[in-house]
Amino acid sequence: MPSQKDLRKAAKLYQEFREAPMRRGRSVNIDIPKVLTVIGYITAIEYDTTVKRKMIPYRHDFAPGSRPLMCIGDGKIFVVEGRYHFTAGGKLEGIVDIDGRGKEIDDGY
């Protein structure tokens, strides 16, 4: 079970990014395999989410030095490593690449 602190942190990120309070949570079980096969680098990721009750498509093109690895284990896809983080409520929002010095990279790399 996650702690109340972790649940509050997740709800805050949700609200900052989606601009609406989280109405319900969802528990997801993840079985992490002992071995993953590296397939290649992820150059971009696309996802749909709602902001202010409107479906918005997002696409993030990773900077060359920030790209995570796409790995397969037990028939499931895992996103591993890479230099990035997910932010909300700031100047840069969503997936934000990190350079070799630990600084955030704006979309133009």
Backbone atoms as SQL, in Angstrom:
CREATE TABLE atoms (id INTEGER PRIMARY KEY, chain TEXT, resi INTEGER, resn TEXT, atom TEXT, x REAL, y REAL, z REAL);
INSERT INTO atoms VALUES
  (1, 'A', 1, 'MET', 'N', 0.843, -1.191, 0.000),
  (2, 'A', 1, 'MET', 'CA', 0.000, 0.000, 0.000),
  (3, 'A', 1, 'MET', 'C', 0.888, 1.254, 0.000),
  (4, 'A', 2, 'PRO', 'N', 0.535, 2.226, -0.826),
  (5, 'A', 2, 'PRO', 'CA', 1.290, 3.482, -0.815),
  (6, 'A', 2, 'PRO', 'C', 0.966, 4.281, 0.445),
  (7, 'A', 3, 'SER', 'N', 1.916, 5.122, 0.823),
  (8, 'A', 3, 'SER', 'CA', 1.693, 5.971, 1.998),
  (9, 'A', 3, 'SER', 'C', 0.755, 7.125, 1.625),
  (10, 'A', 4, 'GLN', 'N', 0.169, 7.742, 2.641),
  (11, 'A', 4, 'GLN', 'CA', -0.698, 8.907, 2.415),
  (12, 'A', 4, 'GLN', 'C', 0.097, 10.049, 1.779),
  (13, 'A', 5, 'LYS', 'N', 1.358, 10.179, 2.161),
  (14, 'A', 5, 'LYS', 'CA', 2.217, 11.210, 1.579),
  (15, 'A', 5, 'LYS', 'C', 2.387, 10.982, 0.076),
  (16, 'A', 6, 'ASP', 'N', 2.640, 9.743, -0.321),
  (17, 'A', 6, 'ASP', 'CA', 2.792, 9.427, -1.744),
  (18, 'A', 6, 'ASP', 'C', 1.491, 9.666, -2.510),
  (19, 'A', 7, 'LEU', 'N', 0.365, 9.323, -1.907),
  (20, 'A', 7, 'LEU', 'CA', -0.931, 9.552, -2.550),
  (21, 'A', 7, 'LEU', 'C', -1.206, 11.045, -2.729),
  (22, 'A', 8, 'ARG', 'N', -0.881, 11.854, -1.714),
  (23, 'A', 8, 'ARG', 'CA', -1.067, 13.303, -1.823),
  (24, 'A', 8, 'ARG', 'C', -0.166, 13.890, -2.910),
  (25, 'A', 9, 'LYS', 'N', 1.062, 13.400, -2.991),
  (26, 'A', 9, 'LYS', 'CA', 1.998, 13.871, -4.012),
  (27, 'A', 9, 'LYS', 'C', 1.478, 13.544, -5.416),
  (28, 'A', 10, 'ALA', 'N', 0.956, 12.346, -5.606),
  (29, 'A', 10, 'ALA', 'CA', 0.391, 11.951, -6.900),
  (30, 'A', 10, 'ALA', 'C', -0.827, 12.801, -7.242),
  (31, 'A', 11, 'ALA', 'N', -1.688, 13.050, -6.271),
  (32, 'A', 11, 'ALA', 'CA', -2.884, 13.861, -6.505),
  (33, 'A', 11, 'ALA', 'C', -2.504, 15.302, -6.852),
  (34, 'A', 12, 'LYS', 'N', -1.464, 15.825, -6.225),
  (35, 'A', 12, 'LYS', 'CA', -1.013, 17.196, -6.512),
  (36, 'A', 12, 'LYS', 'C', -0.473, 17.291, -7.939),
  (37, 'A', 13, 'LEU', 'N', 0.344, 16.338, -8.355),
  (38, 'A', 13, 'LEU', 'CA', 0.874, 16.336, -9.721),
  (39, 'A', 13, 'LEU', 'C', -0.268, 16.252, -10.736),
  (40, 'A', 14, 'TYR', 'N', -1.218, 15.378, -10.463),
  (41, 'A', 14, 'TYR', 'CA', -2.389, 15.238, -11.337),
  (42, 'A', 14, 'TYR', 'C', -3.110, 16.576, -11.489),
  (43, 'A', 15, 'GLN', 'N', -3.400, 17.221, -10.367),
  (44, 'A', 15, 'GLN', 'CA', -4.150, 18.478, -10.400),
  (45, 'A', 15, 'GLN', 'C', -3.359, 19.578, -11.111),
  (46, 'A', 16, 'GLU', 'N', -2.060, 19.665, -10.877),
  (47, 'A', 16, 'GLU', 'CA', -1.251, 20.704, -11.514),
  (48, 'A', 16, 'GLU', 'C', -1.186, 20.498, -13.032),
  (49, 'A', 17, 'PHE', 'N', -1.065, 19.248, -13.471),
  (50, 'A', 17, 'PHE', 'CA', -0.942, 18.990, -14.901),
  (51, 'A', 17, 'PHE', 'C', -2.288, 19.032, -15.614),
  (52, 'A', 18, 'ARG', 'N', -3.292, 18.417, -15.012),
  (53, 'A', 18, 'ARG', 'CA', -4.594, 18.298, -15.676),
  (54, 'A', 18, 'ARG', 'C', -5.543, 19.432, -15.342),
  (55, 'A', 19, 'GLU', 'N', -5.134, 20.312, -14.432),
  (56, 'A', 19, 'GLU', 'CA', -5.913, 21.489, -14.058),
  (57, 'A', 19, 'GLU', 'C', -7.304, 21.144, -13.529),
  (58, 'A', 20, 'ALA', 'N', -7.381, 20.036, -12.821),
  (59, 'A', 20, 'ALA', 'CA', -8.624, 19.597, -12.186),
  (60, 'A', 20, 'ALA', 'C', -8.251, 18.636, -11.065),
  (61, 'A', 21, 'PRO', 'N', -9.026, 18.625, -9.996),
  (62, 'A', 21, 'PRO', 'CA', -8.713, 17.692, -8.912),
  (63, 'A', 21, 'PRO', 'C', -8.939, 16.246, -9.340),
  (64, 'A', 22, 'MET', 'N', -8.116, 15.365, -8.778),
  (65, 'A', 22, 'MET', 'CA', -8.274, 13.941, -9.048),
  (66, 'A', 22, 'MET', 'C', -9.524, 13.452, -8.313),
  (67, 'A', 23, 'ARG', 'N', -10.405, 12.794, -9.042),
  (68, 'A', 23, 'ARG', 'CA', -11.657, 12.326, -8.433),
  (69, 'A', 23, 'ARG', 'C', -11.518, 10.954, -7.806),
  (70, 'A', 24, 'ARG', 'N', -10.693, 10.126, -8.402),
  (71, 'A', 24, 'ARG', 'CA', -10.494, 8.787, -7.835),
  (72, 'A', 24, 'ARG', 'C', -9.106, 8.300, -8.221),
  (73, 'A', 25, 'GLY', 'N', -8.569, 7.449, -7.408),
  (74, 'A', 25, 'GLY', 'CA', -7.270, 6.862, -7.673),
  (75, 'A', 25, 'GLY', 'C', -7.427, 5.462, -8.245),
  (76, 'A', 26, 'ARG', 'N', -6.334, 4.932, -8.681),
  (77, 'A', 26, 'ARG', 'CA', -6.354, 3.587, -9.243),
  (78, 'A', 26, 'ARG', 'C', -5.055, 2.898, -8.862),
  (79, 'A', 27, 'SER', 'N', -5.169, 1.732, -8.320),
  (80, 'A', 27, 'SER', 'CA', -4.011, 0.932, -7.959),
  (81, 'A', 27, 'SER', 'C', -3.638, 0.053, -9.150),
  (82, 'A', 28, 'VAL', 'N', -2.362, 0.046, -9.478),
  (83, 'A', 28, 'VAL', 'CA', -1.870, -0.738, -10.608),
  (84, 'A', 28, 'VAL', 'C', -0.758, -1.649, -10.103),
  (85, 'A', 29, 'ASN', 'N', -0.920, -2.937, -10.329),
  (86, 'A', 29, 'ASN', 'CA', 0.125, -3.891, -9.958),
  (87, 'A', 29, 'ASN', 'C', 1.108, -4.027, -11.111),
  (88, 'A', 30, 'ILE', 'N', 2.384, -3.948, -10.799),
  (89, 'A', 30, 'ILE', 'CA', 3.428, -4.078, -11.811),
  (90, 'A', 30, 'ILE', 'C', 4.363, -5.205, -11.403),
  (91, 'A', 31, 'ASP', 'N', 4.437, -6.210, -12.240),
  (92, 'A', 31, 'ASP', 'CA', 5.408, -7.275, -12.041),
  (93, 'A', 31, 'ASP', 'C', 6.627, -6.942, -12.879),
  (94, 'A', 32, 'ILE', 'N', 7.745, -6.689, -12.222),
  (95, 'A', 32, 'ILE', 'CA', 8.963, -6.348, -12.945),
  (96, 'A', 32, 'ILE', 'C', 9.755, -7.627, -13.181),
  (97, 'A', 33, 'PRO', 'N', 9.997, -7.945, -14.466),
  (98, 'A', 33, 'PRO', 'CA', 10.739, -9.164, -14.775),
  (99, 'A', 33, 'PRO', 'C', 12.189, -9.070, -14.299),
  (100, 'A', 34, 'LYS', 'N', 12.820, -10.210, -14.127),
  (101, 'A', 34, 'LYS', 'CA', 14.227, -10.242, -13.714),
  (102, 'A', 34, 'LYS', 'C', 15.152, -9.856, -14.855),
  (103, 'A', 35, 'VAL', 'N', 14.701, -10.053, -16.092),
  (104, 'A', 35, 'VAL', 'CA', 15.522, -9.750, -17.264),
  (105, 'A', 35, 'VAL', 'C', 14.703, -8.934, -18.255),
  (106, 'A', 36, 'LEU', 'N', 15.312, -7.882, -18.784),
  (107, 'A', 36, 'LEU', 'CA', 14.702, -7.069, -19.835),
  (108, 'A', 36, 'LEU', 'C', 15.588, -7.121, -21.069),
  (109, 'A', 37, 'THR', 'N', 14.972, -7.100, -22.225),
  (110, 'A', 37, 'THR', 'CA', 15.695, -7.041, -23.481),
  (111, 'A', 37, 'THR', 'C', 15.615, -5.608, -24.002),
  (112, 'A', 38, 'VAL', 'N', 16.766, -5.002, -24.258),
  (113, 'A', 38, 'VAL', 'CA', 16.800, -3.644, -24.803),
  (114, 'A', 38, 'VAL', 'C', 16.498, -3.730, -26.292),
  (115, 'A', 39, 'ILE', 'N', 15.446, -3.032, -26.715),
  (116, 'A', 39, 'ILE', 'CA', 15.046, -3.017, -28.117),
  (117, 'A', 39, 'ILE', 'C', 15.678, -1.827, -28.838),
  (118, 'A', 40, 'GLY', 'N', 15.732, -0.674, -28.186),
  (119, 'A', 40, 'GLY', 'CA', 16.327, 0.518, -28.783),
  (120, 'A', 40, 'GLY', 'C', 15.968, 1.752, -27.989),
  (121, 'A', 41, 'TYR', 'N', 16.384, 2.898, -28.512),
  (122, 'A', 41, 'TYR', 'CA', 16.081, 4.171, -27.864),
  (123, 'A', 41, 'TYR', 'C', 14.682, 4.644, -28.240),
  (124, 'A', 42, 'ILE', 'N', 14.028, 5.304, -27.299),
  (125, 'A', 42, 'ILE', 'CA', 12.736, 5.940, -27.561),
  (126, 'A', 42, 'ILE', 'C', 13.037, 7.367, -28.007),
  (127, 'A', 43, 'THR', 'N', 12.661, 7.698, -29.222),
  (128, 'A', 43, 'THR', 'CA', 12.944, 9.031, -29.755),
  (129, 'A', 43, 'THR', 'C', 11.817, 10.016, -29.458),
  (130, 'A', 44, 'ALA', 'N', 10.600, 9.505, -29.284),
  (131, 'A', 44, 'ALA', 'CA', 9.451, 10.365, -29.002),
  (132, 'A', 44, 'ALA', 'C', 8.384, 9.532, -28.304),
  (133, 'A', 45, 'ILE', 'N', 7.515, 10.227, -27.589),
  (134, 'A', 45, 'ILE', 'CA', 6.384, 9.566, -26.954),
  (135, 'A', 45, 'ILE', 'C', 5.155, 10.443, -27.168),
  (136, 'A', 46, 'GLU', 'N', 4.029, 9.811, -27.458),
  (137, 'A', 46, 'GLU', 'CA', 2.765, 10.524, -27.650),
  (138, 'A', 46, 'GLU', 'C', 1.734, 9.956, -26.684),
  (139, 'A', 47, 'TYR', 'N', 0.917, 10.844, -26.136),
  (140, 'A', 47, 'TYR', 'CA', -0.151, 10.405, -25.241),
  (141, 'A', 47, 'TYR', 'C', -1.286, 11.418, -25.284),
  (142, 'A', 48, 'ASP', 'N', -2.465, 10.968, -24.934),
  (143, 'A', 48, 'ASP', 'CA', -3.645, 11.823, -24.834),
  (144, 'A', 48, 'ASP', 'C', -4.020, 11.951, -23.369),
  (145, 'A', 49, 'THR', 'N', -4.428, 13.138, -22.974),
  (146, 'A', 49, 'THR', 'CA', -4.920, 13.359, -21.629),
  (147, 'A', 49, 'THR', 'C', -5.937, 14.497, -21.687),
  (148, 'A', 50, 'THR', 'N', -6.629, 14.726, -20.599),
  (149, 'A', 50, 'THR', 'CA', -7.595, 15.819, -20.576),
  (150, 'A', 50, 'THR', 'C', -7.049, 16.972, -19.743),
  (151, 'A', 51, 'VAL', 'N', -7.281, 18.177, -20.244),
  (152, 'A', 51, 'VAL', 'CA', -6.962, 19.403, -19.523),
  (153, 'A', 51, 'VAL', 'C', -8.195, 20.280, -19.640),
  (154, 'A', 52, 'LYS', 'N', -8.679, 20.720, -18.489),
  (155, 'A', 52, 'LYS', 'CA', -9.922, 21.499, -18.449),
  (156, 'A', 52, 'LYS', 'C', -11.037, 20.788, -19.215),
  (157, 'A', 53, 'ARG', 'N', -11.153, 19.485, -18.984),
  (158, 'A', 53, 'ARG', 'CA', -12.200, 18.623, -19.570),
  (159, 'A', 53, 'ARG', 'C', -12.132, 18.516, -21.086),
  (160, 'A', 54, 'LYS', 'N', -11.015, 18.848, -21.678),
  (161, 'A', 54, 'LYS', 'CA', -10.847, 18.747, -23.120),
  (162, 'A', 54, 'LYS', 'C', -9.690, 17.790, -23.415),
  (163, 'A', 55, 'MET', 'N', -9.929, 16.837, -24.330),
  (164, 'A', 55, 'MET', 'CA', -8.885, 15.882, -24.692),
  (165, 'A', 55, 'MET', 'C', -7.791, 16.602, -25.476),
  (166, 'A', 56, 'ILE', 'N', -6.562, 16.446, -25.014),
  (167, 'A', 56, 'ILE', 'CA', -5.410, 17.105, -25.626),
  (168, 'A', 56, 'ILE', 'C', -4.371, 16.040, -25.991),
  (169, 'A', 57, 'PRO', 'N', -3.915, 16.018, -27.257),
  (170, 'A', 57, 'PRO', 'CA', -2.819, 15.120, -27.604),
  (171, 'A', 57, 'PRO', 'C', -1.475, 15.789, -27.295),
  (172, 'A', 58, 'TYR', 'N', -0.570, 15.044, -26.722),
  (173, 'A', 58, 'TYR', 'CA', 0.771, 15.541, -26.431),
  (174, 'A', 58, 'TYR', 'C', 1.778, 14.679, -27.182),
  (175, 'A', 59, 'ARG', 'N', 2.866, 15.302, -27.619),
  (176, 'A', 59, 'ARG', 'CA', 3.993, 14.591, -28.220),
  (177, 'A', 59, 'ARG', 'C', 5.258, 15.212, -27.649),
  (178, 'A', 60, 'HIS', 'N', 6.153, 14.352, -27.214),
  (179, 'A', 60, 'HIS', 'CA', 7.441, 14.823, -26.730),
  (180, 'A', 60, 'HIS', 'C', 8.535, 14.136, -27.535),
  (181, 'A', 61, 'ASP', 'N', 9.359, 14.928, -28.202),
  (182, 'A', 61, 'ASP', 'CA', 10.542, 14.426, -28.902),
  (183, 'A', 61, 'ASP', 'C', 11.722, 14.558, -27.956),
  (184, 'A', 62, 'PHE', 'N', 12.327, 13.437, -27.610),
  (185, 'A', 62, 'PHE', 'CA', 13.451, 13.457, -26.682),
  (186, 'A', 62, 'PHE', 'C', 14.696, 14.035, -27.338),
  (187, 'A', 63, 'ALA', 'N', 15.454, 14.827, -26.585),
  (188, 'A', 63, 'ALA', 'CA', 16.763, 15.280, -27.044),
  (189, 'A', 63, 'ALA', 'C', 17.667, 14.049, -27.144),
  (190, 'A', 64, 'PRO', 'N', 18.602, 14.041, -28.098),
  (191, 'A', 64, 'PRO', 'CA', 19.430, 12.840, -28.312),
  (192, 'A', 64, 'PRO', 'C', 20.084, 12.276, -27.051),
  (193, 'A', 65, 'GLY', 'N', 20.626, 13.095, -26.170),
  (194, 'A', 65, 'GLY', 'CA', 21.280, 12.578, -24.963),
  (195, 'A', 65, 'GLY', 'C', 20.336, 12.234, -23.833),
  (196, 'A', 66, 'SER', 'N', 19.048, 12.480, -24.004),
  (197, 'A', 66, 'SER', 'CA', 18.069, 12.242, -22.940),
  (198, 'A', 66, 'SER', 'C', 17.205, 11.015, -23.183),
  (199, 'A', 67, 'ARG', 'N', 17.334, 10.410, -24.338),
  (200, 'A', 67, 'ARG', 'CA', 16.423, 9.332, -24.743),
  (201, 'A', 67, 'ARG', 'C', 16.487, 8.114, -23.827),
  (202, 'A', 68, 'PRO', 'N', 15.312, 7.672, -23.361),
  (203, 'A', 68, 'PRO', 'CA', 15.260, 6.437, -22.574),
  (204, 'A', 68, 'PRO', 'C', 15.332, 5.214, -23.490),
  (205, 'A', 69, 'LEU', 'N', 15.522, 4.068, -22.879),
  (206, 'A', 69, 'LEU', 'CA', 15.551, 2.806, -23.607),
  (207, 'A', 69, 'LEU', 'C', 14.173, 2.160, -23.589),
  (208, 'A', 70, 'MET', 'N', 13.771, 1.570, -24.704),
  (209, 'A', 70, 'MET', 'CA', 12.574, 0.742, -24.736),
  (210, 'A', 70, 'MET', 'C', 13.036, -0.688, -24.508),
  (211, 'A', 71, 'CYS', 'N', 12.520, -1.287, -23.458),
  (212, 'A', 71, 'CYS', 'CA', 12.897, -2.655, -23.099),
  (213, 'A', 71, 'CYS', 'C', 11.647, -3.528, -23.049),
  (214, 'A', 72, 'ILE', 'N', 11.831, -4.796, -23.300),
  (215, 'A', 72, 'ILE', 'CA', 10.736, -5.757, -23.273),
  (216, 'A', 72, 'ILE', 'C', 11.051, -6.819, -22.225),
  (217, 'A', 73, 'GLY', 'N', 10.046, -7.172, -21.454),
  (218, 'A', 73, 'GLY', 'CA', 10.170, -8.238, -20.469),
  (219, 'A', 73, 'GLY', 'C', 8.819, -8.878, -20.257),
  (220, 'A', 74, 'ASP', 'N', 8.750, -10.170, -20.398),
  (221, 'A', 74, 'ASP', 'CA', 7.486, -10.906, -20.247),
  (222, 'A', 74, 'ASP', 'C', 6.385, -10.331, -21.133),
  (223, 'A', 75, 'GLY', 'N', 6.771, -9.873, -22.349),
  (224, 'A', 75, 'GLY', 'CA', 5.792, -9.365, -23.307),
  (225, 'A', 75, 'GLY', 'C', 5.287, -7.957, -23.034),
  (226, 'A', 76, 'LYS', 'N', 5.846, -7.278, -22.037),
  (227, 'A', 76, 'LYS', 'CA', 5.432, -5.916, -21.694),
  (228, 'A', 76, 'LYS', 'C', 6.544, -4.930, -22.025),
  (229, 'A', 77, 'ILE', 'N', 6.167, -3.686, -22.304),
  (230, 'A', 77, 'ILE', 'CA', 7.120, -2.628, -22.611),
  (231, 'A', 77, 'ILE', 'C', 7.485, -1.874, -21.332),
  (232, 'A', 78, 'PHE', 'N', 8.774, -1.617, -21.158),
  (233, 'A', 78, 'PHE', 'CA', 9.277, -0.838, -20.033),
  (234, 'A', 78, 'PHE', 'C', 10.120, 0.310, -20.568),
  (235, 'A', 79, 'VAL', 'N', 9.943, 1.494, -19.999),
  (236, 'A', 79, 'VAL', 'CA', 10.754, 2.663, -20.328),
  (237, 'A', 79, 'VAL', 'C', 11.821, 2.758, -19.240),
  (238, 'A', 80, 'VAL', 'N', 13.087, 2.646, -19.646),
  (239, 'A', 80, 'VAL', 'CA', 14.168, 2.525, -18.682),
  (240, 'A', 80, 'VAL', 'C', 15.232, 3.592, -18.936),
  (241, 'A', 81, 'GLU', 'N', 15.758, 4.134, -17.871),
  (242, 'A', 81, 'GLU', 'CA', 16.843, 5.118, -17.888),
  (243, 'A', 81, 'GLU', 'C', 16.443, 6.382, -18.642),
  (244, 'A', 82, 'GLY', 'N', 17.379, 7.039, -19.268),
  (245, 'A', 82, 'GLY', 'CA', 17.125, 8.324, -19.919),
  (246, 'A', 82, 'GLY', 'C', 17.297, 9.461, -18.932),
  (247, 'A', 83, 'ARG', 'N', 17.475, 10.661, -19.484),
  (248, 'A', 83, 'ARG', 'CA', 17.614, 11.862, -18.644),
  (249, 'A', 83, 'ARG', 'C', 16.416, 12.759, -18.902),
  (250, 'A', 84, 'TYR', 'N', 15.415, 12.667, -18.044),
  (251, 'A', 84, 'TYR', 'CA', 14.186, 13.443, -18.159),
  (252, 'A', 84, 'TYR', 'C', 13.442, 13.354, -16.844),
  (253, 'A', 85, 'HIS', 'N', 12.471, 14.203, -16.676),
  (254, 'A', 85, 'HIS', 'CA', 11.512, 14.059, -15.584),
  (255, 'A', 85, 'HIS', 'C', 10.177, 14.621, -16.052),
  (256, 'A', 86, 'PHE', 'N', 9.162, 14.421, -15.264),
  (257, 'A', 86, 'PHE', 'CA', 7.817, 14.891, -15.592),
  (258, 'A', 86, 'PHE', 'C', 7.465, 15.988, -14.607),
  (259, 'A', 87, 'THR', 'N', 7.078, 17.151, -15.132),
  (260, 'A', 87, 'THR', 'CA', 6.763, 18.280, -14.274),
  (261, 'A', 87, 'THR', 'C', 5.381, 18.824, -14.600),
  (262, 'A', 88, 'ALA', 'N', 4.867, 19.622, -13.707),
  (263, 'A', 88, 'ALA', 'CA', 3.579, 20.284, -13.928),
  (264, 'A', 88, 'ALA', 'C', 3.611, 21.622, -13.215),
  (265, 'A', 89, 'GLY', 'N', 2.883, 22.573, -13.784),
  (266, 'A', 89, 'GLY', 'CA', 2.710, 23.861, -13.128),
  (267, 'A', 89, 'GLY', 'C', 3.853, 24.844, -13.285),
  (268, 'A', 90, 'GLY', 'N', 4.849, 24.535, -14.083),
  (269, 'A', 90, 'GLY', 'CA', 5.964, 25.466, -14.263),
  (270, 'A', 90, 'GLY', 'C', 6.066, 25.951, -15.690),
  (271, 'A', 91, 'LYS', 'N', 7.187, 26.620, -15.983),
  (272, 'A', 91, 'LYS', 'CA', 7.426, 27.120, -17.340),
  (273, 'A', 91, 'LYS', 'C', 7.473, 25.959, -18.328),
  (274, 'A', 92, 'LEU', 'N', 8.219, 24.922, -17.986),
  (275, 'A', 92, 'LEU', 'CA', 8.274, 23.706, -18.794),
  (276, 'A', 92, 'LEU', 'C', 7.374, 22.682, -18.121),
  (277, 'A', 93, 'GLU', 'N', 6.485, 22.079, -18.879),
  (278, 'A', 93, 'GLU', 'CA', 5.493, 21.192, -18.290),
  (279, 'A', 93, 'GLU', 'C', 5.400, 19.903, -19.090),
  (280, 'A', 94, 'GLY', 'N', 5.144, 18.800, -18.402),
  (281, 'A', 94, 'GLY', 'CA', 5.074, 17.495, -19.041),
  (282, 'A', 94, 'GLY', 'C', 6.439, 16.831, -18.951),
  (283, 'A', 95, 'ILE', 'N', 6.821, 16.104, -19.987),
  (284, 'A', 95, 'ILE', 'CA', 8.129, 15.459, -20.024),
  (285, 'A', 95, 'ILE', 'C', 9.165, 16.527, -20.351),
  (286, 'A', 96, 'VAL', 'N', 10.165, 16.653, -19.511),
  (287, 'A', 96, 'VAL', 'CA', 11.217, 17.653, -19.698),
  (288, 'A', 96, 'VAL', 'C', 12.561, 16.938, -19.722),
  (289, 'A', 97, 'ASP', 'N', 13.320, 17.127, -20.798),
  (290, 'A', 97, 'ASP', 'CA', 14.645, 16.526, -20.919),
  (291, 'A', 97, 'ASP', 'C', 15.634, 17.218, -19.995),
  (292, 'A', 98, 'ILE', 'N', 16.649, 16.464, -19.594),
  (293, 'A', 98, 'ILE', 'CA', 17.717, 16.965, -18.735),
  (294, 'A', 98, 'ILE', 'C', 19.032, 16.802, -19.498),
  (295, 'A', 99, 'ASP', 'N', 19.876, 17.835, -19.492),
  (296, 'A', 99, 'ASP', 'CA', 21.161, 17.708, -20.183),
  (297, 'A', 99, 'ASP', 'C', 22.189, 17.009, -19.288),
  (298, 'A', 100, 'GLY', 'N', 23.393, 16.845, -19.793),
  (299, 'A', 100, 'GLY', 'CA', 24.454, 16.146, -19.059),
  (300, 'A', 100, 'GLY', 'C', 24.886, 16.826, -17.785),
  (301, 'A', 101, 'ARG', 'N', 24.566, 18.110, -17.625),
  (302, 'A', 101, 'ARG', 'CA', 24.908, 18.852, -16.404),
  (303, 'A', 101, 'ARG', 'C', 23.755, 18.886, -15.410),
  (304, 'A', 102, 'GLY', 'N', 22.623, 18.221, -15.763),
  (305, 'A', 102, 'GLY', 'CA', 21.479, 18.182, -14.860),
  (306, 'A', 102, 'GLY', 'C', 20.519, 19.335, -15.024),
  (307, 'A', 103, 'LYS', 'N', 20.667, 20.130, -16.082),
  (308, 'A', 103, 'LYS', 'CA', 19.787, 21.270, -16.338),
  (309, 'A', 103, 'LYS', 'C', 18.658, 20.866, -17.282),
  (310, 'A', 104, 'GLU', 'N', 17.473, 21.468, -17.053),
  (311, 'A', 104, 'GLU', 'CA', 16.338, 21.211, -17.935),
  (312, 'A', 104, 'GLU', 'C', 16.616, 21.784, -19.326),
  (313, 'A', 105, 'ILE', 'N', 16.211, 21.034, -20.353),
  (314, 'A', 105, 'ILE', 'CA', 16.370, 21.461, -21.734),
  (315, 'A', 105, 'ILE', 'C', 15.013, 21.925, -22.235),
  (316, 'A', 106, 'ASP', 'N', 14.961, 23.137, -22.774),
  (317, 'A', 106, 'ASP', 'CA', 13.723, 23.623, -23.385),
  (318, 'A', 106, 'ASP', 'C', 13.465, 22.827, -24.659),
  (319, 'A', 107, 'ASP', 'N', 12.228, 22.840, -25.159),
  (320, 'A', 107, 'ASP', 'CA', 11.829, 22.028, -26.307),
  (321, 'A', 107, 'ASP', 'C', 12.776, 22.086, -27.497),
  (322, 'A', 108, 'GLY', 'N', 13.437, 23.187, -27.722),
  (323, 'A', 108, 'GLY', 'CA', 14.317, 23.313, -28.879),
  (324, 'A', 108, 'GLY', 'C', 15.648, 22.591, -28.731),
  (325, 'A', 109, 'TYR', 'N', 15.812, 21.867, -27.611),
  (326, 'A', 109, 'TYR', 'CA', 17.070, 21.239, -27.201),
  (327, 'A', 109, 'TYR', 'C', 18.086, 22.333, -27.049);
